[in-house]
Every structure is written in C-alpha cells, then in structure tokens.
Amino acid sequence: MEDTKICFGNTLQEATSTTRFVKLHSDQDKGDGSLKYILSGDGAGDLFIINENTGDIQATRRLDREEKPTYILRAQAVNKKTGIPVEPESEFVIKIHDINDNEPIFTKEVYTATVPEMSDVGTVVVQVTATDADDPTYGNSAKVVYSILQGQPYFSVESETGIIKTALFNMDRENKEQYQVVIQAKDMAGQMGGLSGTTTVNITLTDVNDNPPRFPQSTYQFTTPESSPPGTSIGRIKATDADVGENAAIQYSITEGEGLDMFDVITDQETQEGIITVKKLLDFEKKKVYTLKVEASNPHVEPRFLYLGPFKDSATVRIVVEDVDEPPVFSKLAYILQIREDAQINTAIGSVIAQDPDAARNPVKYSVDRHTDLDRIFNIHSGNGSVFTSKLLDRETLLWHNITVIATEINNPKQSSRVPLYIKVLDVNDNAPEFAEFYETFVCEKAKADQLIQTLRAVDKDDPQSGHQFSFYLAPEAASGSNFTIHDNKDNTAGILTRKNGYNRHEMSTYLLPVVISDNDHPVQSSTGTVTVRVCACDHHGNMQSCHAEALVHPTGLSTGALVAILLCIVILLGIICHIPSDVGEPSRRQRKKEPLIISKEDIRDNVVSYNDEGGGEEDTQAFDIGTLRNPEAIEDSKLRRDIVPEALFLPRRTPAARDNTDVRDFISQRLKENDADPAAPPYDSLATYAYEGTGSVADSLSSLESVTTDGDQDYDYLSDWGPRFKKLADLYGGADSDKDS
C-alpha cells in the first residue's frame, strides 16, 4: 500500500474516544464507490472500526495505556464487486501516549512499627512505599514524593525514600505509648494537579528501664508470735515501677537493721512483692521489737540511663514480737552420761536441766518416757532432774541405753518438751577369759620333747582400755608330773609342748590338760579350760594314721564268726519247731484257755496292771522314790561298751550325793553339765531325758473378775510379797509412778 495516504498520524493519547485519528486512501479509489477498505489486527472491529467507503478509522471507547500501550493494525483496499485487493496490504502501529490518570498507591493500607522510648532524634522507625501505574518515562506522572499529614512534631518522613524517623527528643513511653502517623504520596513530583494517596502508620514506643522502683510509703510495721518457726511469712511489701516486663523486675534485700540475721526477705516473681519471713527462732524474753531497712532495686539496669539517678529505693520495716506460752527448754539438745556396769541400784548418773523460757518461770517436773525404757532400768528425780539406776547393769548385754526425758510445766501440763539422753555403760572386769574354741588335738607316739602340738587362743567379753593381756599355764593340780607343758607366747596365745620323747597309746590313749587362762586385769578373772590330747600312730612326716580307728570304721558291723553263730542258732530253732507234735500243742492251748488271768486278788505277782492315771504332780512324792535319783551310789557302775575298742580307760567318776533339800531342777542341771563334760560317758546311741515342771506357786488367784466391783485404781503392791517370780509384775504395776518424787 505504498500509495496509501494517512490523513492523520498513528499516535494517540490514551484519553481518545470515538474520534477519527487515521484516514486511509488508495490511489485506485476514483470516488465512484467501487472500492472498499478493510481493517484487521489488534482490536479491529471491536476497539477500532473503519468506514469502508471513506477509509476513516475510529476508536470505539476510551483507551488506557496501562492496559495496552501499542496496537498493530493492517489495512487493505479491495474491489466491492469482486473482492479482489487492488493493492497489497499495509501495516501500521498505533502508540498510546500516557496521561496522569493514576494516583500513587501504598503497598500496605496500614503499617505497624515500634521504636524504643527515649530514642535519639533521627532514629529510623519504618519505611513506607507507594507505586504509580503511570509511565515513569513520560513526564512526571509517576514521580512520587512523600509528606507527613499527621504525627508531627514526634515523627518526620523523607520525601523521596518514605523513611519515617523520630523527630522529638526523649519521647517517654510512660507519658504516651501509641502514635498514629498519616503519610501522603503525591505524583507529578508534588506539583499542583498531581494525584495523591495516603496510608496510616501505627507506631508504639517500647519500654526501656528508665524508671527506678519506688516504695509508696517509707515505713511498714508487722507483728508475729515468738513461736513462729523459721520460714514463716510475716508480711508483704511492694515497690512500684513505671516500667514493664523485665525492666519492672524488682529484687528485695535487707541492707541493715537489728534483725539482719533474724529475718529474711524473698521476692514473689509473680506479684513483684517482697515477703518478710522468719530466719531464726524468736524469743520475746530476749527482744520484743526489731527494725529493718529493706531495699528494692532493679536487677537489669541500662548504663545509659544511670544519669537519671540510682535505680533503687529503701523503706523501714518494724517487726513486733508477741509473747506466747512456750514449753520448757533443756540446756542441751542431747545429753550423754556414763556409768560403770558394777554400779549399785539408786546410783546417781548425772542430771538434766530444763526451765520455762517465759517471764513467769513456771516450775518444771521431769519424767522418763517409759516407751524408751521398757525395762525401767533408770529413774529420774521429778524435781531436780537427777538420773539414777533402778536395776543392775551389764555392759556385755547392752553397751548404750538411749532414753528420752520429758520436762513438763507443773501449772500447764500441755507445755512439755523432750530431750534424748544417751547413757554409756563403762566396762568392769567381771568376765573371765575362756578358750576361743573347743580344742582337741593329737600327739604322735614318736613325738620328740618340746614339740609344738597345738596353739591356744582365748577370748574375753570384757573390753579393757589397754587391751587384753591373757596368761596361760597348767592348773596346779596337773602341773606336776604332766607329760605336756604350756608355753605362753605373751601375745594372747599359748602353745602346748611335749615334755618327753615318745608316747604309748596302749598305755594311755587320751590326756586331759586343764589350762588356766587369766586376764591380768583388776580384779583378776580366770577360768580353766580342758584340752583333749589323743595319742595316735603317725607316719614319718608326722601325719596322723590311726587313733584306734578300727572301731570307727565298722561301728555297727559284726564279725564273720558272730554271723555264723547266729545262722546256726536259727537252724536249730527251726528244727525244734518242726519236730514238736501237733497234739501236744492242742491240750496246752485248751488248758490255757481255762486258766483265769489272775488266780486270786492277793496273788498279783508277775502281773502288770495298767492304770491311766496322770499322777499327783510334783507334790506327789509318794508315787516314786527320788532317793535313788539323788544318790549316784545307787546307780550301776559304768560299763565299757563291748562293740568297739575303747579309746581310753577311765575310772568311773564318783559324784557326791545331792542334799535332800536340793531342788530337782538344780540337781538335773548339775547332772546334765557333768555328763556333757564327762569323756567316759557313753557317746553312742545314748539318750538322757530331763524334764522338770517347777515347784508349786505360792501365789493366789490372779483373776481380775472381782476388780470391776471397785471404783478406784487397783493396788498392786502385794505383788512384791509373792516372791521373785512376780518381781517383773511388781516392777510394772507396783506404784502409780516409777519416778521418785522430790
């Protein structure tokens, strides 16, 4: 379309509406109406239309550069009748020129920002940003400047960047915390006729520690009873701080005063209060009023605000102690006393002291808590607190006695206190040393003189301060003519030595050595122990081979000759039974059936009559003759066993007869000990049974059925008259109070 003529330029302003802005004309157009113009391309037929007869192009609506800045169109002239183009298609570009039809828009409708209080002038708070949709390359339509409409004189904004800064010195959060700032953005570089937009910025001042704590009053007063235990809260004080959060944290402390060591203050982290508490036990009688100086301070202080003054405050706290009735107080928390174990009954051990701490000084009485002294071994004087024994002591039975003493106000028995009393029983040499174990040894027949055959050791229940020092020696009655000697090693041991060369087990197979053990303490205690020495055959190394062992190898066996004799007797008896005629047995049986069990009432010889009678008990002395039991002479002499070879030949031990008035229990105990210590007693298959119920009781009935008829307390003093068997009951029930009164 080279010959196409454009009657109007191809550049439009975006405000163009239905105005002809382009006119097409072909050189082939004679004006006879035979040609028509066709338009195609961006927006053809919709946004742009063409008059097919004249070639005028028009826009159907307002154009907006922000929607589409350029349009590409194509035009052509064709014959109306044939539709054949008379010229080639022609293309042209339409550009939309910008106008200022868009106002600046902020990225946020509302901004939120914070800045610390007391910030310096010019401190950056936040930056706001606005955009303009107009063409920034065409004029000033998109050039935006910022200004502050609301928020002065506290804040300012940079016109080109939109940065908001503080504009006032020392802005205090405690005076005003929230600020609302309105910022305007205007295009056309802020000139008249430019479009503008606004946004709101909410600015909050954050807290800094610029305020010290302050007490609302300078003096506080509290009261507390003297019986308040440590840790008891007396009262609360509170200092105020205009800051918030961590900057308002308060720490309380007692800096000075009379009760600096008697009271304490702690901080309640939730309420920020100071809690005054008792630190030590109070005593109204010693001090009635305390004055303290309590300080409240901030633990977190910013150094740049120290110029504002010390971040602490102090107040005076006055505490009044109230008097209460207190229990008696002992002079010590615990008492330790000592007493010898040989102390007699009613021996004084020591004393305890308690007194009423109140101003009244009420009298006090003492007693022993019997739950801690069930055996009533100790007593205490109720008036002066002296402790003494009421029974004999034995250190070997119990070394320490732990009892509790009670002190009670006489005028007010509800007020009482307790104290532990530890009594140590000191040792007295009242026990003899004895062998550490039972000693039974052997000596070889070919032993040489001065040969050690056994080492002895001893033990002692006593515990001397200087330690044990035992001495060993043979009993005087055995020292002369003894075949052995005792060598004291001076280290609480001793050795048994042979005194001759060679021993004959056929002459004497067993020796009994009585050894005396002494403790060399004061008073000297000694005992005699017996060491059994057996003579044995040994090999050349000194190892025992035989000590009459053949009796031990076959203790229950029979020899071959004895077994043959027993079998021969059995065969003879069977032969006799087989040769007895049967008719001889029948008459005998018939004759026996006719004979009565007892021929006459008087003839009861060789007959056993059984009576199921229990007997008359211990008092029935007519049922048996105890004289034989008490007289060992009536007992058949001891006989040696025939089933074994005896290890030693001992003469039967003669025991003196017991007195007629000897109690049977003592007699049996004496015989039992003798049999245990008698090496000649039968050691095999022997059973000695001793049983003794005891003598009769001299007491009357103990029934308490009649006690319900009396209104007063039972009098149990008569228990002391019943003898030693009722001494325990007399101690438990005899007397209303076991403690001796003053």
VOGU-3710 file (C-alpha; in Angstrom, 3 decimals, decimal comma):
1> medtkicfgn> 0,000/0,000/0,000  2,715/2,372/-0,876  0,220/4,823/-2,318  -1,906/4,710/0,781  -2,209/8,134/2,305  -2,556/8,633/6,015  -4,566/11,684/6,648  -3,941/11,573/10,491  -0,945/10,463/12,475  -0,699/6,987/14,046
11> tlqeatsttr> -0,042/8,195/17,638  -2,988/8,622/20,035  -3,443/9,856/23,558  -4,933/7,290/25,943  -7,934/9,512/26,512  -9,028/9,239/22,799  -12,586/8,017/22,359  -14,766/7,938/19,194  -12,559/10,342/17,222  -11,185/9,773/13,791
21> fvklhsdqdk> -7,467/9,578/14,116  -6,496/7,750/10,857  -7,786/8,108/7,277  -6,882/5,600/4,614  -6,965/6,451/0,908  -5,891/4,410/-2,118  -4,756/5,885/-5,442  -7,051/3,363/-7,097  -10,068/4,978/-5,459  -11,782/7,046/-8,223
31> gdgslkyils> -14,505/8,167/-5,896  -17,064/6,107/-7,738  -17,702/3,849/-4,766  -16,240/0,741/-6,429  -13,663/0,147/-3,645  -13,999/-0,583/-0,013  -11,465/-0,528/2,868  -10,861/-3,498/5,210  -9,151/-3,236/8,685  -7,594/-6,144/10,655
41> gdgagdlfii> -5,204/-6,562/13,585  -5,242/-5,704/17,339  -8,748/-4,553/18,316  -10,035/-4,340/14,706  -13,831/-4,441/14,580  -14,025/-4,081/18,364  -11,847/-1,269/19,607  -11,130/0,155/16,185  -13,622/0,432/13,279  -13,145/1,670/9,704
51> nentgdiqat> -15,529/3,338/7,310  -15,302/1,013/4,285  -16,316/3,767/1,867  -14,160/6,630/3,166  -11,329/4,741/4,994  -11,735/6,689/8,232  -10,573/4,696/11,366  -12,152/5,490/14,734  -11,755/4,245/18,351  -14,986/2,919/19,852
61> rrldreekpt> -14,045/3,615/23,555  -11,544/5,323/25,809  -8,047/3,958/25,504  -5,886/3,113/28,578  -2,156/2,930/28,189  -1,859/0,934/31,425  -3,920/-1,833/29,757  -2,129/-1,846/26,331  0,373/0,749/25,219  0,569/-0,206/21,466
71> yilraqavnk> -1,691/-1,697/18,759  -0,635/-3,199/15,376  -3,251/-2,836/12,569  -3,358/-3,898/8,894  -5,449/-2,160/6,131  -6,281/-3,031/2,522  -8,467/-1,716/-0,318  -10,492/-4,314/-2,302  -12,988/-4,203/-5,206  -16,510/-4,281/-3,839
81> ktgipvepes> -17,807/-6,467/-6,610  -15,004/-8,968/-6,989  -13,395/-8,655/-3,540  -10,016/-8,683/-5,181  -7,425/-6,448/-3,489  -6,449/-3,571/-5,705  -3,253/-3,009/-3,649  -1,070/-5,038/-1,258  -1,987/-4,996/2,493  -0,441/-2,157/4,507
91> efvikihdin> 0,584/-2,408/8,289  0,876/0,412/10,790  1,449/0,747/14,584  -0,659/2,860/16,905  1,075/4,037/20,160  -0,928/5,330/23,153  0,524/8,410/24,763  0,365/8,441/28,700  -1,543/10,984/30,741  -1,579/11,351/34,575
101> dnepiftkev> -4,656/9,303/35,289  -3,341/7,052/38,201  -2,715/8,153/41,810  0,100/6,667/43,913  -0,899/3,528/45,912  0,917/2,325/49,107  1,954/-1,340/49,409  0,037/-1,574/52,754  -3,099/0,153/53,869  -1,859/0,233/57,494
111> ytatvpemsd> 1,727/-0,021/58,727  2,730/-1,102/62,249  6,094/-0,188/63,756  7,879/0,084/67,109  10,697/2,234/68,384  12,324/2,311/71,876  11,329/5,178/74,064  13,905/7,840/74,819  15,446/7,251/71,358  17,666/9,903/69,817
121> vgtvvvqvta> 16,257/12,277/67,182  16,553/10,775/63,712  16,159/7,160/64,809  14,672/5,189/61,898  11,235/3,795/62,666  9,951/2,285/59,388  9,958/2,870/55,622  6,727/3,209/53,593  6,496/2,690/49,818  3,927/3,886/47,225
131> tdaddptygn> 3,796/2,986/43,480  2,259/4,854/40,478  0,948/2,954/37,419  1,655/5,825/35,017  4,588/5,804/32,609  7,699/6,838/34,504  9,462/7,682/31,211  6,858/10,169/30,112  6,746/13,364/32,126  6,299/13,416/35,930
141> sakvvysilq> 3,155/11,330/36,066  4,896/8,555/38,029  7,301/10,656/40,117  6,128/10,307/43,777  7,090/12,393/46,804  6,163/11,692/50,474  4,944/14,070/53,130  3,550/13,704/56,681  -0,028/14,809/57,244  -0,389/13,682/60,888
151> gqpyfsvese> 2,163/12,806/63,574  4,180/15,944/63,930  6,207/17,032/65,820  7,038/13,498/67,008  7,989/11,985/63,641  9,185/13,051/60,185  9,401/11,365/56,743  11,970/11,645/53,995  10,178/12,907/50,855  11,981/10,726/48,362
161> tgiiktalfn> 12,523/7,467/50,310  9,478/7,350/52,596  11,654/6,603/55,678  9,955/7,673/58,907  12,220/8,895/61,716  11,825/10,232/65,250  11,715/13,997/65,374  11,362/14,706/69,123  13,933/14,178/71,862  13,213/11,911/74,924
171> mdrenkeqyq> 9,812/10,589/73,976  8,614/8,814/77,185  6,503/5,677/76,934  5,123/6,308/80,402  3,622/9,599/79,098  2,374/8,357/75,724  2,821/4,919/74,237  0,802/4,851/70,951  1,163/7,216/67,990  -0,784/7,309/64,675
181> vviqakdmag> 1,039/8,882/61,731  -0,575/9,648/58,321  1,787/9,729/55,306  0,856/11,130/51,841  2,391/10,099/48,494  1,808/12,556/45,570  2,819/12,215/41,898  3,791/14,922/39,448  6,715/15,483/41,841  4,277/17,021/44,279
191> qmgglsgttt> 3,202/19,821/41,929  -0,243/21,260/41,717  -2,632/18,980/39,901  -0,824/15,827/40,865  -2,699/12,801/42,219  -2,039/11,532/45,786  -2,646/8,593/48,117  -2,303/8,162/51,936  -1,517/5,439/54,445  -1,629/5,129/58,251
201> vnitltdvnd> 1,371/4,116/60,329  0,727/2,964/63,960  3,884/3,464/65,992  4,355/2,041/69,527  7,082/3,138/71,903  8,728/0,097/73,529  9,857/0,180/77,163  13,366/0,738/78,429  14,466/0,741/82,050  14,392/4,460/82,633
211> npprfpqsty> 12,384/4,444/85,903  13,667/3,224/89,322  11,388/1,335/91,789  9,652/3,417/94,432  8,025/2,446/97,748  4,600/4,051/98,176  5,346/4,569/101,892  8,513/4,914/103,883  7,602/2,764/106,937  5,911/-0,630/107,392
221> qfttpesspp> 5,006/-2,447/110,611  4,197/-6,135/111,214  3,624/-8,402/114,239  4,482/-12,082/114,700  4,317/-14,516/117,651  7,612/-15,702/119,074  6,620/-19,311/118,326  6,770/-18,724/114,562  9,059/-21,359/113,046  11,756/-20,400/110,514
231> gtsigrikat> 10,271/-19,752/107,078  7,021/-18,270/108,418  5,744/-15,299/106,376  5,233/-12,155/108,447  4,026/-9,665/105,813  4,450/-8,289/102,274  5,802/-5,009/100,973  5,721/-3,773/97,371  7,584/-1,113/95,453  6,147/0,245/92,202
241> dadvgenaai> 7,991/0,617/88,900  6,556/2,545/85,927  8,391/0,268/83,513  7,004/-3,028/82,275  8,268/-6,557/81,711  11,854/-7,318/82,564  12,541/-3,639/83,205  9,990/-3,679/86,038  11,565/-6,685/87,830  12,395/-5,882/91,462
251> qysitegegl> 14,822/-7,539/93,848  14,333/-7,044/97,615  17,059/-7,297/100,252  17,663/-6,374/103,890  20,598/-3,993/103,976  20,814/-3,118/107,655  18,954/-3,219/110,948  18,820/-5,026/114,280  17,200/-8,148/112,846  19,579/-8,634/109,951
261> dmfdvitdqe> 20,252/-12,244/110,998  16,764/-12,953/112,371  14,650/-12,189/109,289  14,851/-12,610/105,554  13,063/-11,172/102,522  12,291/-13,050/99,316  10,787/-11,787/96,053  7,492/-13,074/94,684  8,233/-13,256/90,962  4,551/-13,146/90,001
271> tqegiitvkk> 3,425/-10,174/92,078  6,840/-8,470/92,441  6,270/-8,239/96,201  8,827/-8,630/98,962  7,858/-11,300/101,535  9,305/-10,803/105,033  9,994/-14,226/106,650  11,417/-15,530/109,933  15,007/-16,719/109,593  15,759/-17,856/113,157
281> lldfekkkvy> 13,687/-18,714/116,211  12,423/-15,634/118,033  12,413/-15,073/121,784  10,095/-12,487/123,257  12,023/-12,528/126,514  15,249/-11,540/124,750  13,982/-8,971/122,229  10,494/-7,643/121,562  10,972/-5,241/118,611  13,169/-5,383/115,500
291> tlkveasnph> 13,833/-2,605/112,957  14,962/-3,455/109,431  15,901/-1,474/106,349  14,620/-3,142/103,182  15,888/-2,105/99,751  14,136/-2,601/96,374  16,290/-2,469/93,240  16,189/-3,331/89,538  18,385/-6,293/88,663  18,553/-5,174/84,985
301> veprflylgp> 19,922/-1,640/84,631  20,851/0,126/81,362  24,074/2,100/81,861  22,988/4,939/79,527  20,201/5,850/81,969  22,276/5,845/85,143  22,362/9,614/84,971  18,671/9,576/85,916  19,627/8,505/89,462  20,053/5,255/91,482
311> fkdsatvriv> 17,639/2,576/90,373  16,682/1,515/93,921  14,648/2,675/96,906  14,513/1,740/100,596  11,900/1,586/103,348  11,923/0,898/107,102  10,197/-2,256/108,414  9,328/-2,526/112,118  8,557/-6,035/113,470  6,914/-6,514/116,875
321> vedvdeppvf> 7,317/-9,942/118,567  4,309/-11,202/120,534  4,684/-13,306/123,676  3,302/-16,881/123,777  3,359/-19,610/126,407  6,326/-21,804/125,484  7,288/-25,313/126,654  10,334/-25,836/128,877  13,719/-25,612/127,194  16,581/-28,005/128,031
331> sklayilqir> 20,066/-26,639/128,448  21,361/-29,038/125,795  19,980/-30,559/122,629  21,109/-34,002/123,881  22,789/-35,392/126,990  25,498/-38,066/127,212  26,197/-39,712/130,591  28,442/-42,585/131,691  28,211/-45,149/134,488  30,176/-48,241/135,478
341> edaqintaig> 28,458/-51,543/134,948  29,056/-52,564/138,579  27,094/-49,575/139,883  24,594/-50,411/142,596  20,886/-49,662/142,374  19,983/-45,985/143,021  23,418/-44,816/141,920  23,279/-41,254/140,559  24,482/-40,953/136,949  24,041/-37,250/136,229
351> sviaqdpdaa> 21,280/-34,705/135,731  19,397/-32,782/133,050  18,269/-29,172/133,319  15,203/-27,524/131,767  13,410/-24,300/132,569  10,397/-22,316/131,428  11,622/-19,632/128,980  8,616/-17,392/129,676  8,798/-14,462/132,072  6,586/-16,343/134,551
361> rnpvkysvdr> 9,291/-19,007/135,020  6,788/-21,742/135,874  8,232/-24,731/137,795  9,112/-27,842/135,820  8,917/-31,545/136,662  10,883/-34,353/134,994  9,946/-37,876/133,956  11,259/-40,717/131,809  9,388/-41,726/128,680  8,737/-45,362/129,530
371> htdldrifni> 8,370/-46,281/125,876  12,125/-45,728/125,657  12,869/-47,587/128,922  10,504/-50,562/128,963  12,631/-52,462/131,488  12,615/-49,476/133,881  16,368/-49,583/134,275  16,596/-45,857/135,026  14,625/-43,291/137,000  14,755/-39,524/137,320
381> hsgngsvfts> 14,087/-37,205/140,207  10,987/-35,246/139,252  12,210/-32,101/140,993  15,898/-31,653/140,185  16,325/-33,879/137,092  18,883/-36,251/138,655  19,102/-39,559/136,792  19,845/-42,755/138,739  19,740/-46,506/138,235  16,873/-48,697/139,342
391> klldretllw> 18,362/-52,026/138,192  21,773/-53,582/137,851  23,627/-53,031/134,563  25,643/-55,305/132,316  27,830/-53,790/129,617  28,164/-57,099/127,818  24,379/-57,263/127,450  23,813/-53,641/126,352  26,502/-51,002/125,929  24,318/-47,941/125,223
401> hnitviatei> 20,934/-47,042/126,692  19,017/-44,435/124,720  16,118/-42,979/126,677  14,003/-39,827/126,443  13,447/-37,379/129,302  10,286/-35,259/129,418  10,099/-31,835/131,068  6,558/-30,583/131,807  5,290/-27,321/133,249  3,516/-28,026/136,531
411> nnpkqssrvp> 0,965/-25,244/136,025  0,300/-26,134/132,396  0,918/-29,849/131,667  0,196/-29,289/127,974  3,514/-27,487/127,705  6,207/-30,154/127,630  9,406/-30,885/125,758  11,662/-33,883/125,244  15,383/-34,442/125,075  17,382/-37,578/124,205
421> lyikvldvnd> 19,603/-38,993/126,953  22,387/-41,393/125,929  23,856/-43,459/128,775  27,046/-45,415/128,145  27,844/-48,354/130,403  31,554/-48,430/131,228  33,317/-51,765/131,336  34,327/-53,535/134,541  36,419/-56,685/134,542  33,652/-59,076/135,541
431> napefaefye> 34,111/-61,804/132,938  36,794/-64,475/132,878  38,596/-65,273/129,637  37,918/-68,616/128,004  39,068/-70,644/125,035  38,120/-69,224/121,644  37,026/-72,737/120,617  36,933/-76,322/121,833  40,415/-77,763/121,496  41,003/-81,473/120,768
441> tfvcekakad> 44,360/-82,370/119,274  46,706/-85,352/118,947  50,305/-86,270/119,629  52,309/-88,816/117,678  53,673/-91,826/119,516  57,158/-90,999/118,263  56,947/-87,309/119,146  60,070/-85,589/120,465  60,292/-83,464/123,568  59,420/-79,738/123,294
451> qliqtlravd> 57,437/-80,370/120,140  54,506/-77,916/119,488  51,280/-79,833/119,020  48,615/-77,097/119,445  48,270/-73,296/119,626  45,683/-71,948/122,060  43,734/-68,708/121,796  41,342/-67,059/124,251  38,506/-64,538/124,177  37,052/-62,232/126,823
461> kddpqsghqf> 33,677/-60,484/126,841  35,211/-57,527/128,656  36,851/-54,672/126,781  39,699/-53,107/128,803  41,093/-49,783/127,676  44,648/-51,116/127,427  43,557/-54,210/125,515  43,552/-57,866/126,503  46,613/-59,441/128,158  45,991/-63,133/128,709
471> sfylapeaas> 48,213/-65,530/130,618  48,193/-69,313/130,091  49,507/-72,027/132,458  48,650/-75,537/133,553  46,390/-75,959/136,547  48,434/-76,542/139,729  46,969/-79,997/140,268  48,138/-81,093/136,797  51,413/-79,197/136,585  53,460/-81,780/138,451
481> gsnftihdnk> 54,063/-84,996/136,581  52,347/-83,799/133,413  53,505/-85,119/130,079  52,947/-81,717/128,465  53,854/-78,082/129,165  52,218/-74,775/128,325  54,317/-72,037/126,724  52,800/-68,542/126,986  53,663/-66,595/123,819  52,879/-63,230/125,508
491> dntagiltrk> 50,627/-62,286/122,572  47,377/-63,708/123,953  48,245/-67,134/122,552  49,951/-70,159/124,048  51,386/-73,423/122,754  51,135/-76,968/124,084  54,562/-78,638/124,024  55,521/-82,255/124,593  57,544/-82,907/127,722  59,084/-86,280/126,879
501> ngynrhemst> 60,168/-88,397/123,949  57,606/-90,934/122,768  54,092/-91,847/123,917  52,342/-95,221/124,059  48,700/-95,189/123,030  48,164/-98,654/124,559  49,178/-97,367/127,957  47,300/-94,060/127,689  45,379/-93,113/124,583  43,937/-89,764/125,794
511> yllpvvisdn> 45,221/-86,987/128,035  43,122/-84,185/129,542  45,091/-80,974/130,138  43,467/-78,371/132,440  44,724/-74,957/131,279  44,197/-71,821/133,386  43,584/-68,548/131,481  43,985/-65,259/133,361  43,266/-61,751/132,072  45,748/-59,829/134,272
521> dhpvqsstgt> 43,210/-57,045/134,824  41,747/-55,680/138,035  40,194/-57,604/139,601  41,889/-60,581/138,001  39,494/-63,027/136,362  40,490/-66,533/135,341  38,956/-69,756/134,124  40,087/-73,297/133,475  39,629/-74,977/130,112  40,349/-78,587/129,232
531> vtvrvcacdh> 42,324/-79,600/126,154  41,936/-83,193/124,952  45,130/-84,759/123,572  44,882/-88,134/121,823  47,873/-90,389/121,221  47,959/-91,552/117,610  50,146/-93,515/115,254  51,764/-91,235/112,663  53,913/-91,620/109,567  57,485/-90,327/109,330
541> hgnmqschae> 56,128/-86,901/108,238  54,065/-86,572/111,408  50,705/-87,131/109,734  48,150/-88,995/111,844  47,381/-92,517/110,590  45,425/-94,266/113,340  43,927/-93,365/116,687  42,107/-96,717/117,288  40,255/-96,149/114,008  39,137/-99,748/113,609
551> alvhptglst> 36,267/-99,062/115,999  35,215/-96,176/113,841  35,426/-97,999/110,561  32,854/-100,722/111,490  30,839/-99,251/114,358  27,780/-101,343/113,650  29,302/-104,397/111,825  29,593/-107,983/113,095  32,460/-110,385/112,720  32,221/-113,445/110,468
561> galvaillci> 32,189/-115,868/113,455  29,295/-113,987/115,016  27,281/-114,193/111,807  27,917/-117,999/111,557  26,820/-118,493/115,180  23,608/-116,554/114,612  22,759/-118,598/111,497  23,433/-121,891/113,379  21,057/-120,848/116,184  18,335/-120,040/113,692
571> villgiichi> 18,675/-123,525/112,047  18,470/-125,317/115,453  15,340/-123,364/116,438  13,633/-124,209/113,145  14,422/-127,934/113,652  12,952/-127,957/117,166  9,755/-126,288/115,995  9,288/-128,781/113,173  9,628/-131,840/115,499  7,104/-130,685/118,137
581> psdvgepsrr> 3,910/-132,913/117,857  0,758/-131,045/116,999  -1,341/-132,982/119,646  0,898/-131,672/122,368  0,031/-128,088/121,478  -3,736/-128,517/121,489  -4,232/-129,617/125,139  -1,884/-126,920/126,190  -3,937/-124,330/124,383  -7,159/-125,697/125,815
591> qrkkepliis> -5,666/-125,704/129,265  -4,517/-122,143/128,942  -7,975/-121,030/127,906  -9,455/-122,349/131,140  -6,947/-120,651/133,436  -8,035/-117,220/134,717  -5,886/-114,148/134,210  -5,373/-113,720/137,983  -5,742/-116,686/140,321  -6,657/-114,565/143,311
601> kedirdnvvs> -6,898/-110,934/144,214  -3,950/-111,269/146,556  -1,751/-113,156/144,121  -0,656/-110,417/141,738  2,961/-111,429/141,356  4,408/-111,318/137,849  1,361/-109,432/136,633  1,241/-105,921/135,162  -1,846/-103,860/135,886  -2,201/-100,639/133,816
611> yndegggeed> -3,885/-97,542/135,213  -4,491/-94,465/133,053  -3,821/-92,084/135,913  -1,922/-88,823/135,378  -0,476/-88,767/138,849  -0,301/-86,214/141,585  2,219/-83,800/140,030  5,374/-82,517/141,677  3,870/-82,515/145,170  3,052/-86,267/144,978
621> tqafdigtlr> 6,270/-87,671/146,474  4,622/-90,988/147,362  4,419/-92,137/143,726  8,161/-92,693/143,377  11,347/-92,754/145,385  13,552/-89,836/144,427  16,336/-91,016/146,687  17,779/-93,292/144,056  17,866/-90,459/141,545  19,625/-88,191/144,001
631> npeaiedskl> 22,127/-90,842/145,167  24,576/-91,705/142,390  25,887/-94,616/144,519  22,683/-96,469/143,761  23,295/-96,256/140,024  25,054/-99,237/138,469  28,693/-98,652/137,755  29,529/-97,522/134,295  30,398/-100,343/131,957  32,547/-100,129/128,897
641> rrdivpealf> 30,988/-100,844/125,535  31,782/-104,196/124,017  31,028/-103,417/120,392  34,039/-101,122/119,941  37,573/-100,893/121,187  37,624/-98,158/123,860  39,920/-95,262/123,155  40,796/-94,744/126,797  40,234/-96,435/130,104  38,715/-94,147/132,691
651> lprrtpaard> 37,694/-94,941/136,179  34,018/-94,177/136,781  33,607/-90,664/138,111  32,144/-90,585/141,590  29,795/-87,678/142,105  28,901/-86,662/145,632  25,317/-87,275/146,602  22,970/-84,328/146,491  21,468/-82,913/149,621  17,895/-83,894/150,410
661> ntdvrdfisq> 16,743/-80,322/150,161  18,280/-79,806/146,711  15,735/-78,689/144,171  15,211/-81,266/141,411  15,797/-78,676/138,723  19,206/-77,763/140,160  20,020/-81,431/140,546  19,153/-82,217/136,924  21,118/-79,178/135,664  24,140/-80,308/137,669
671> rlkendadpa> 23,970/-83,871/136,317  23,493/-82,577/132,758  26,664/-80,498/132,955  28,603/-83,448/134,407  27,507/-85,747/131,595  28,398/-83,154/128,952  31,892/-82,757/130,383  32,475/-86,458/131,158  34,575/-88,059/128,373  33,779/-91,527/129,778
681> appydslaty> 30,021/-91,088/129,240  28,602/-93,370/126,541  28,854/-91,335/123,322  26,809/-93,651/121,089  23,091/-94,400/120,990  22,530/-92,820/124,407  19,564/-90,600/125,259  19,206/-88,847/128,600  15,909/-87,036/129,041  15,422/-84,499/131,840
691> ayegtgsvad> 12,099/-82,773/132,428  11,069/-80,599/135,315  7,944/-78,518/135,505  8,898/-76,497/138,563  7,790/-76,108/142,128  4,320/-75,032/143,042  3,291/-71,382/143,187  2,797/-69,599/146,496  0,544/-67,025/144,853  -3,210/-66,948/144,998
701> slsslesvtt> -5,549/-66,469/142,052  -4,601/-63,747/139,553  -8,169/-63,391/138,274  -9,328/-59,805/137,708  -13,034/-60,636/137,651  -13,534/-59,016/141,060  -11,740/-55,833/140,029  -14,855/-54,428/138,337  -16,507/-54,008/141,734  -14,031/-51,319/142,804
711> dgdqdydyls> -14,188/-47,747/141,641  -10,606/-46,763/142,473  -7,299/-47,846/140,987  -6,027/-51,346/141,777  -3,313/-51,620/144,419  -0,658/-53,987/143,084  1,835/-53,563/145,928  1,004/-57,085/147,154  2,811/-58,477/144,085  6,109/-57,765/145,820
721> dwgprfkkla> 5,174/-60,269/148,567  4,710/-63,170/146,181  8,341/-63,917/145,720  10,970/-63,431/142,989  8,825/-64,976/140,240  6,451/-61,999/140,370  9,122/-59,330/140,597  8,572/-58,340/136,945  4,860/-57,723/137,538  5,668/-55,849/140,727
731> dlyggadsdk> 8,016/-53,542/138,781  5,438/-52,928/136,025  2,342/-52,381/138,192  3,657/-51,665/141,647  3,200/-47,954/142,367  1,406/-45,245/140,366  4,647/-43,544/139,275  8,022/-45,184/138,986  9,839/-41,874/139,158  10,999/-40,824/142,565
741> ds> 9,380/-37,569/143,725  11,231/-34,913/145,491
//
